[in-house]
Amino acid sequence: MSKGKAKAKQIKGKIKETLGKATGDKSTEREGRGEHLTGKAREAAEKAADKARKRFGH
C-alpha cells in the first residue's frame, strides 16, 4: 500500500469514527477507529521501508 493510500484510509477512518460519535453508533465509531489506526500503521511501515531503501540503496 502506498503512503497516499494509507493516508486516505486514515482520513476515511477518522470520518467514520467522527460520524459514529455524532450519531451514537458505537459500531461505526469502532470500525472507523480501526481503519484510522490501520492507515497510520501502514503509513509508518511505508516510511520505514523508504528509509531502509535510501540507507541500503535499494
Distance bins in CASP14 RR format, pairs under 12 A and 6 or more apart:
PFRMAT RR
TARGET T0000
AUTHOR 0000-0000-0000
RMODE 2
METHOD distances of the structure
MODEL  1
1 7 0 0 0 0 0 1 0 0 0 0 0
1 8 0 0 0 0 1 0 0 0 0 0 0
1 9 1 0 0 1 0 0 0 0 0 0 0
1 10 0 0 0 0 0 1 0 0 0 0 0
1 38 0 0 0 0 1 0 0 0 0 0 0
1 39 0 0 0 0 1 0 0 0 0 0 0
1 41 0 0 0 0 0 1 0 0 0 0 0
1 42 1 0 1 0 0 0 0 0 0 0 0
1 43 0 0 0 0 1 0 0 0 0 0 0
1 44 0 0 0 0 0 1 0 0 0 0 0
1 45 0 0 0 0 1 0 0 0 0 0 0
1 46 1 0 0 1 0 0 0 0 0 0 0
1 49 0 0 0 0 0 1 0 0 0 0 0
2 8 0 0 0 0 1 0 0 0 0 0 0
2 9 0 0 0 0 0 1 0 0 0 0 0
2 39 0 0 0 0 0 1 0 0 0 0 0
2 42 0 0 0 0 1 0 0 0 0 0 0
2 43 0 0 0 0 1 0 0 0 0 0 0
2 45 0 0 0 0 0 1 0 0 0 0 0
2 46 1 0 0 1 0 0 0 0 0 0 0
2 47 0 0 0 0 0 1 0 0 0 0 0
2 49 0 0 0 0 0 1 0 0 0 0 0
2 50 0 0 0 0 0 1 0 0 0 0 0
3 9 0 0 0 0 0 1 0 0 0 0 0
3 10 0 0 0 0 0 1 0 0 0 0 0
3 39 0 0 0 0 1 0 0 0 0 0 0
3 40 0 0 0 0 0 1 0 0 0 0 0
3 42 0 0 0 0 1 0 0 0 0 0 0
3 43 1 0 1 0 0 0 0 0 0 0 0
3 44 0 0 0 0 1 0 0 0 0 0 0
3 45 0 0 0 0 1 0 0 0 0 0 0
3 46 1 0 1 0 0 0 0 0 0 0 0
3 47 1 0 0 1 0 0 0 0 0 0 0
3 48 0 0 0 0 0 1 0 0 0 0 0
3 49 0 0 0 0 1 0 0 0 0 0 0
3 50 0 0 0 0 1 0 0 0 0 0 0
4 10 0 0 0 0 1 0 0 0 0 0 0
4 11 0 0 0 0 1 0 0 0 0 0 0
4 12 0 0 0 0 0 1 0 0 0 0 0
4 39 0 0 0 0 1 0 0 0 0 0 0
4 42 0 0 0 0 1 0 0 0 0 0 0
4 43 1 0 0 1 0 0 0 0 0 0 0
4 46 0 0 0 0 1 0 0 0 0 0 0
4 47 0 0 0 0 0 1 0 0 0 0 0
5 11 0 0 0 0 0 1 0 0 0 0 0
5 12 0 0 0 0 0 1 0 0 0 0 0
5 38 0 0 0 0 0 1 0 0 0 0 0
5 39 0 0 0 0 1 0 0 0 0 0 0
5 42 1 0 0 1 0 0 0 0 0 0 0
5 43 0 0 0 0 1 0 0 0 0 0 0
5 46 0 0 0 0 1 0 0 0 0 0 0
6 12 0 0 0 0 0 1 0 0 0 0 0
6 13 0 0 0 0 0 1 0 0 0 0 0
6 35 0 0 0 0 0 1 0 0 0 0 0
6 36 0 0 0 0 0 1 0 0 0 0 0
6 37 0 0 0 0 0 1 0 0 0 0 0
6 38 0 0 0 0 1 0 0 0 0 0 0
6 39 1 0 1 0 0 0 0 0 0 0 0
6 40 1 0 0 1 0 0 0 0 0 0 0
6 41 0 0 0 0 1 0 0 0 0 0 0
6 42 1 1 0 0 0 0 0 0 0 0 0
6 43 1 1 0 0 0 0 0 0 0 0 0
6 44 0 0 0 0 1 0 0 0 0 0 0
6 45 0 0 0 0 1 0 0 0 0 0 0
6 46 1 0 0 1 0 0 0 0 0 0 0
6 47 0 0 0 0 1 0 0 0 0 0 0
6 49 0 0 0 0 0 1 0 0 0 0 0
7 13 0 0 0 0 0 1 0 0 0 0 0
7 14 0 0 0 0 0 1 0 0 0 0 0
7 36 0 0 0 0 0 1 0 0 0 0 0
7 38 0 0 0 0 0 1 0 0 0 0 0
7 39 1 0 0 1 0 0 0 0 0 0 0
7 40 0 0 0 0 1 0 0 0 0 0 0
7 42 0 0 0 0 1 0 0 0 0 0 0
7 43 1 0 0 1 0 0 0 0 0 0 0
7 44 0 0 0 0 0 1 0 0 0 0 0
7 46 0 0 0 0 1 0 0 0 0 0 0
7 47 0 0 0 0 0 1 0 0 0 0 0
8 14 0 0 0 0 0 1 0 0 0 0 0
8 15 0 0 0 0 0 1 0 0 0 0 0
8 35 0 0 0 0 0 1 0 0 0 0 0
8 36 0 0 0 0 0 1 0 0 0 0 0
8 38 0 0 0 0 0 1 0 0 0 0 0
8 39 0 0 0 0 1 0 0 0 0 0 0
8 42 0 0 0 0 0 1 0 0 0 0 0
8 43 0 0 0 0 0 1 0 0 0 0 0
9 15 0 0 0 0 0 1 0 0 0 0 0
9 16 0 0 0 0 0 1 0 0 0 0 0
9 32 0 0 0 0 1 0 0 0 0 0 0
9 34 0 0 0 0 1 0 0 0 0 0 0
9 35 1 0 1 0 0 0 0 0 0 0 0
9 36 1 0 0 1 0 0 0 0 0 0 0
9 37 0 0 0 0 1 0 0 0 0 0 0
9 38 1 0 0 1 0 0 0 0 0 0 0
9 39 1 0 1 0 0 0 0 0 0 0 0
9 40 0 0 0 0 1 0 0 0 0 0 0
9 41 0 0 0 0 1 0 0 0 0 0 0
9 42 1 0 0 1 0 0 0 0 0 0 0
9 43 0 0 0 0 1 0 0 0 0 0 0
9 46 0 0 0 0 0 1 0 0 0 0 0
10 16 0 0 0 0 0 1 0 0 0 0 0
10 17 0 0 0 0 0 1 0 0 0 0 0
10 32 0 0 0 0 1 0 0 0 0 0 0
10 33 0 0 0 0 0 1 0 0 0 0 0
10 34 0 0 0 0 0 1 0 0 0 0 0
10 35 1 0 0 1 0 0 0 0 0 0 0
10 36 1 0 1 0 0 0 0 0 0 0 0
10 37 0 0 0 0 1 0 0 0 0 0 0
10 38 0 0 0 0 1 0 0 0 0 0 0
10 39 1 0 1 0 0 0 0 0 0 0 0
10 40 1 0 1 0 0 0 0 0 0 0 0
10 41 0 0 0 0 1 0 0 0 0 0 0
10 42 0 0 0 0 1 0 0 0 0 0 0
10 43 1 0 0 1 0 0 0 0 0 0 0
10 44 0 0 0 0 0 1 0 0 0 0 0
11 17 0 0 0 0 0 1 0 0 0 0 0
11 18 0 0 0 0 0 1 0 0 0 0 0
11 32 0 0 0 0 0 1 0 0 0 0 0
11 35 0 0 0 0 1 0 0 0 0 0 0
11 36 0 0 0 0 1 0 0 0 0 0 0
11 39 0 0 0 0 1 0 0 0 0 0 0
11 40 0 0 0 0 0 1 0 0 0 0 0
11 43 0 0 0 0 0 1 0 0 0 0 0
12 18 0 0 0 0 0 1 0 0 0 0 0
12 19 0 0 0 0 0 1 0 0 0 0 0
12 28 0 0 0 0 0 1 0 0 0 0 0
12 31 0 0 0 0 0 1 0 0 0 0 0
12 32 1 0 0 1 0 0 0 0 0 0 0
12 33 0 0 0 0 0 1 0 0 0 0 0
12 34 0 0 0 0 0 1 0 0 0 0 0
12 35 1 0 1 0 0 0 0 0 0 0 0
12 36 0 0 0 0 1 0 0 0 0 0 0
12 38 0 0 0 0 0 1 0 0 0 0 0
12 39 0 0 0 0 1 0 0 0 0 0 0
13 19 0 0 0 0 1 0 0 0 0 0 0
13 20 0 0 0 0 0 1 0 0 0 0 0
13 21 0 0 0 0 0 1 0 0 0 0 0
13 28 0 0 0 0 1 0 0 0 0 0 0
13 29 0 0 0 0 1 0 0 0 0 0 0
13 30 0 0 0 0 0 1 0 0 0 0 0
13 31 1 0 0 1 0 0 0 0 0 0 0
13 32 1 0 1 0 0 0 0 0 0 0 0
13 33 1 0 0 1 0 0 0 0 0 0 0
13 34 1 0 0 1 0 0 0 0 0 0 0
13 35 1 1 0 0 0 0 0 0 0 0 0
13 36 1 0 1 0 0 0 0 0 0 0 0
13 37 0 0 0 0 1 0 0 0 0 0 0
13 38 0 0 0 0 1 0 0 0 0 0 0
13 39 0 0 0 0 1 0 0 0 0 0 0
13 40 0 0 0 0 0 1 0 0 0 0 0
14 20 0 0 0 0 0 1 0 0 0 0 0
14 21 0 0 0 0 0 1 0 0 0 0 0
14 29 0 0 0 0 0 1 0 0 0 0 0
14 31 0 0 0 0 0 1 0 0 0 0 0
14 32 1 0 0 1 0 0 0 0 0 0 0
14 33 0 0 0 0 1 0 0 0 0 0 0
14 34 0 0 0 0 0 1 0 0 0 0 0
14 35 0 0 0 0 1 0 0 0 0 0 0
14 36 1 0 1 0 0 0 0 0 0 0 0
14 37 0 0 0 0 0 1 0 0 0 0 0
14 38 0 0 0 0 0 1 0 0 0 0 0
14 39 0 0 0 0 1 0 0 0 0 0 0
14 40 0 0 0 0 1 0 0 0 0 0 0
15 21 0 0 0 0 0 1 0 0 0 0 0
15 22 0 0 0 0 0 1 0 0 0 0 0
15 28 0 0 0 0 0 1 0 0 0 0 0
15 29 0 0 0 0 0 1 0 0 0 0 0
15 31 0 0 0 0 0 1 0 0 0 0 0
15 32 1 0 0 1 0 0 0 0 0 0 0
15 33 0 0 0 0 0 1 0 0 0 0 0
15 35 0 0 0 0 1 0 0 0 0 0 0
15 36 0 0 0 0 1 0 0 0 0 0 0
16 22 0 0 0 0 0 1 0 0 0 0 0
16 23 0 0 0 0 0 1 0 0 0 0 0
16 25 0 0 0 0 1 0 0 0 0 0 0
16 26 0 0 0 0 0 1 0 0 0 0 0
16 27 0 0 0 0 0 1 0 0 0 0 0
16 28 1 0 1 0 0 0 0 0 0 0 0
16 29 1 0 0 1 0 0 0 0 0 0 0
16 30 0 0 0 0 1 0 0 0 0 0 0
16 31 1 0 1 0 0 0 0 0 0 0 0
16 32 1 1 0 0 0 0 0 0 0 0 0
16 33 0 0 0 0 1 0 0 0 0 0 0
16 34 0 0 0 0 1 0 0 0 0 0 0
16 35 1 0 0 1 0 0 0 0 0 0 0
16 36 1 0 0 1 0 0 0 0 0 0 0
16 37 0 0 0 0 0 1 0 0 0 0 0
16 38 0 0 0 0 0 1 0 0 0 0 0
17 23 0 0 0 0 0 1 0 0 0 0 0
17 24 0 0 0 0 0 1 0 0 0 0 0
17 25 0 0 0 0 0 1 0 0 0 0 0
17 26 0 0 0 0 0 1 0 0 0 0 0
17 27 0 0 0 0 0 1 0 0 0 0 0
17 28 1 0 0 1 0 0 0 0 0 0 0
17 29 1 0 1 0 0 0 0 0 0 0 0
17 30 0 0 0 0 1 0 0 0 0 0 0
17 31 0 0 0 0 1 0 0 0 0 0 0
17 32 1 0 1 0 0 0 0 0 0 0 0
17 33 1 0 1 0 0 0 0 0 0 0 0
17 34 0 0 0 0 1 0 0 0 0 0 0
17 35 0 0 0 0 1 0 0 0 0 0 0
17 36 1 0 0 1 0 0 0 0 0 0 0
17 37 0 0 0 0 1 0 0 0 0 0 0
18 24 0 0 0 0 0 1 0 0 0 0 0
18 25 0 0 0 0 0 1 0 0 0 0 0
18 28 0 0 0 0 1 0 0 0 0 0 0
18 29 0 0 0 0 1 0 0 0 0 0 0
18 32 0 0 0 0 1 0 0 0 0 0 0
18 33 0 0 0 0 0 1 0 0 0 0 0
18 36 0 0 0 0 1 0 0 0 0 0 0
19 25 1 0 0 1 0 0 0 0 0 0 0
19 26 0 0 0 0 0 1 0 0 0 0 0
19 27 0 0 0 0 0 1 0 0 0 0 0
19 28 1 0 0 1 0 0 0 0 0 0 0
19 29 1 0 0 1 0 0 0 0 0 0 0
19 31 0 0 0 0 0 1 0 0 0 0 0
19 32 0 0 0 0 1 0 0 0 0 0 0
19 33 0 0 0 0 0 1 0 0 0 0 0
19 35 0 0 0 0 0 1 0 0 0 0 0
20 26 1 0 0 1 0 0 0 0 0 0 0
20 27 0 0 0 0 1 0 0 0 0 0 0
20 28 1 0 1 0 0 0 0 0 0 0 0
20 29 1 0 1 0 0 0 0 0 0 0 0
20 30 0 0 0 0 1 0 0 0 0 0 0
20 31 0 0 0 0 1 0 0 0 0 0 0
20 32 1 0 0 1 0 0 0 0 0 0 0
20 33 0 0 0 0 1 0 0 0 0 0 0
21 27 0 0 0 0 0 1 0 0 0 0 0
21 28 0 0 0 0 1 0 0 0 0 0 0
21 29 1 0 1 0 0 0 0 0 0 0 0
21 30 0 0 0 0 0 1 0 0 0 0 0
21 32 0 0 0 0 1 0 0 0 0 0 0
21 33 0 0 0 0 1 0 0 0 0 0 0
22 28 0 0 0 0 1 0 0 0 0 0 0
22 29 0 0 0 0 1 0 0 0 0 0 0
23 29 0 0 0 0 1 0 0 0 0 0 0
24 30 0 0 0 0 0 1 0 0 0 0 0
25 31 0 0 0 0 1 0 0 0 0 0 0
25 32 0 0 0 0 0 1 0 0 0 0 0
26 32 0 0 0 0 0 1 0 0 0 0 0
26 33 0 0 0 0 0 1 0 0 0 0 0
27 33 0 0 0 0 0 1 0 0 0 0 0
27 34 0 0 0 0 0 1 0 0 0 0 0
28 34 0 0 0 0 0 1 0 0 0 0 0
28 35 0 0 0 0 0 1 0 0 0 0 0
29 35 0 0 0 0 0 1 0 0 0 0 0
29 36 0 0 0 0 0 1 0 0 0 0 0
30 36 0 0 0 0 0 1 0 0 0 0 0
30 37 0 0 0 0 0 1 0 0 0 0 0
31 37 0 0 0 0 0 1 0 0 0 0 0
31 38 0 0 0 0 0 1 0 0 0 0 0
32 38 0 0 0 0 1 0 0 0 0 0 0
32 39 0 0 0 0 0 1 0 0 0 0 0
32 40 0 0 0 0 0 1 0 0 0 0 0
33 39 0 0 0 0 0 1 0 0 0 0 0
33 40 0 0 0 0 0 1 0 0 0 0 0
34 40 0 0 0 0 1 0 0 0 0 0 0
34 41 0 0 0 0 1 0 0 0 0 0 0
34 42 0 0 0 0 0 1 0 0 0 0 0
35 41 0 0 0 0 0 1 0 0 0 0 0
35 42 0 0 0 0 0 1 0 0 0 0 0
36 42 0 0 0 0 0 1 0 0 0 0 0
36 43 0 0 0 0 0 1 0 0 0 0 0
37 43 0 0 0 0 0 1 0 0 0 0 0
37 44 0 0 0 0 0 1 0 0 0 0 0
38 44 0 0 0 0 0 1 0 0 0 0 0
38 45 0 0 0 0 0 1 0 0 0 0 0
39 45 0 0 0 0 1 0 0 0 0 0 0
39 46 0 0 0 0 1 0 0 0 0 0 0
39 47 0 0 0 0 0 1 0 0 0 0 0
40 46 0 0 0 0 0 1 0 0 0 0 0
40 47 0 0 0 0 0 1 0 0 0 0 0
41 47 0 0 0 0 0 1 0 0 0 0 0
41 48 0 0 0 0 0 1 0 0 0 0 0
42 48 0 0 0 0 0 1 0 0 0 0 0
42 49 0 0 0 0 0 1 0 0 0 0 0
43 49 0 0 0 0 0 1 0 0 0 0 0
43 50 0 0 0 0 0 1 0 0 0 0 0
44 50 0 0 0 0 0 1 0 0 0 0 0
44 51 0 0 0 0 0 1 0 0 0 0 0
45 51 0 0 0 0 0 1 0 0 0 0 0
45 52 0 0 0 0 0 1 0 0 0 0 0
46 52 0 0 0 0 0 1 0 0 0 0 0
46 53 0 0 0 0 0 1 0 0 0 0 0
47 53 0 0 0 0 0 1 0 0 0 0 0
47 54 0 0 0 0 0 1 0 0 0 0 0
48 54 0 0 0 0 0 1 0 0 0 0 0
48 55 0 0 0 0 0 1 0 0 0 0 0
49 55 0 0 0 0 0 1 0 0 0 0 0
49 56 0 0 0 0 0 1 0 0 0 0 0
49 58 0 0 0 0 1 0 0 0 0 0 0
50 56 0 0 0 0 0 1 0 0 0 0 0
50 57 0 0 0 0 0 1 0 0 0 0 0
50 58 0 0 0 0 0 1 0 0 0 0 0
51 57 0 0 0 0 0 1 0 0 0 0 0
51 58 0 0 0 0 0 1 0 0 0 0 0
52 58 1 0 0 1 0 0 0 0 0 0 0
END
